[in-house]
Amino acid sequence: MTNEEIKQCIYEYGDDIYRFCCYLTNNKSIADDLYQETFLKAIEIKDKIRVKDNTKNYLISISLNLWKNHIKKNNRRKEIAPLIYDEDCLSTIPDSQIEISETIITGEMCKLVRNAIERLPEKQRIVTLLYYSEELSIREIGQMLHLPKGTVLSRLAKARSVIKKEMEDAGYGKTI
């Protein structure tokens, strides 16, 4: 992969990779660092990246591995501080046609779902984020994480169950 091809990847996939970093870290400044580290690593190993393969998934894998290494490093040092959710990183702009009350309800539901995802065990959270935010298939997630299809499906089902229960407990019932 050439430097020009890496620039093209940043242009094509940069927003998706950054969004994934935000979801993964739950913190804008940490996501910024992870995003930069991802592309620095891509430049470092550019000779190993094949353009004909799914480059976006490869870049997401790099982000995920860098994040896991970061967590392991912090665990070893036993200096883990809780990550703070940064609304700037994941904010959405409501459609001007939607009623104010619907906007508030939708916003509350989104916050509830995001909070539920944040509390999931890391294995379930990563699979959920890859499936819903990056819209990867079960097969692609399995290849990326080196897991069988059944394991990916199981983790996704467990995550859905937890999120559904939290929504029902919050009074959203069968709306999900």
DAVEN-V356739 format. One record per residue. RES is the residue in one small letter. OMEGA is omega in whole degrees, -180 to 180 (999 if undefined). BURIAL is + if it has 16 or more other C-alpha atoms within 10 Angstrom, else -. Layout:
res->{RES | RES}
omega->{OMEGA | OMEGA}
burial->{BURIAL | BURIAL}
This chain:
res->{m | t | n | e | e | i | k | q | c | i | y | e | y | g | d | d | i | y | r | f | c | c | y | l | t | n | n | k | s | i | a | d | d | l | y | q | e | t | f | l | k | a | i | e | i | k | d | k | i | r | v | k | d | n | t | k | n | y | l | i | s | i | s | l | n | l | w | k | n | h | i | k | k | n | n | r | r | k | e | i | a | p | l | i | y | d | e | d | c | l | s | t | i | p | d | s | q | i | e | i | s | e | t | i | i | t | g | e | m | c | k | l | v | r | n | a | i | e | r | l | p | e | k | q | r | i | v | t | l | l | y | y | s | e | e | l | s | i | r | e | i | g | q | m | l | h | l | p | k | g | t | v | l | s | r | l | a | k | a | r | s | v | i | k | k | e | m | e | d | a | g | y | g | k | t | i}
omega->{-179 | 177 | 178 | 178 | 176 | 176 | 179 | 178 | 178 | 180 | -176 | -170 | -175 | -180 | 180 | 180 | 180 | 179 | 178 | 178 | 178 | 179 | -176 | -173 | -176 | -178 | -174 | -177 | 177 | 177 | 177 | 180 | -179 | 178 | 180 | 179 | -180 | -178 | 173 | 178 | 178 | 178 | -179 | -177 | -173 | 180 | -180 | -177 | 177 | -176 | -177 | 175 | 180 | -174 | -179 | 180 | 179 | 179 | 176 | 177 | 178 | 179 | -178 | 180 | 177 | 180 | 178 | 178 | 178 | 180 | 179 | 180 | 179 | 177 | 179 | -179 | -180 | 178 | -177 | 174 | -180 | 177 | -178 | 178 | -178 | -176 | 179 | -175 | -173 | -175 | 176 | 179 | -178 | 177 | -176 | -179 | -176 | 177 | -180 | -179 | 178 | 178 | 180 | -180 | 179 | 178 | 179 | 178 | 179 | 179 | 180 | 180 | 179 | 179 | 178 | 179 | 180 | -177 | 179 | 172 | -173 | -178 | 179 | -178 | -179 | 179 | 180 | 180 | 179 | -177 | -173 | -176 | -180 | 176 | 176 | 178 | 178 | 180 | -180 | 178 | 179 | 179 | -177 | -177 | -179 | -180 | 174 | -180 | -179 | 179 | 178 | 180 | 180 | 180 | 179 | 179 | 178 | 179 | 179 | -179 | 180 | -179 | 179 | 179 | 179 | 178 | 179 | 178 | 180 | 176 | 179 | 171 | -174 | -179 | -178 | 999}
burial->{- | - | - | - | - | + | - | - | + | + | - | - | + | + | - | + | + | + | + | + | + | + | + | + | + | + | + | + | - | + | + | + | - | + | + | - | + | + | + | - | - | + | + | - | - | + | - | - | + | - | - | - | - | - | - | + | + | - | + | + | + | + | + | + | - | + | + | - | - | - | - | - | - | - | - | - | - | - | - | - | - | - | - | - | + | - | - | - | + | - | - | - | - | - | - | - | - | - | - | - | - | - | + | - | - | - | - | - | + | - | - | + | + | + | - | + | + | + | - | + | - | - | - | + | + | + | + | + | + | + | + | - | - | + | - | + | - | + | - | + | + | + | - | + | - | - | - | - | - | - | - | + | + | - | + | + | - | - | + | + | - | - | + | + | - | + | + | - | - | - | - | - | - | - | - | -}
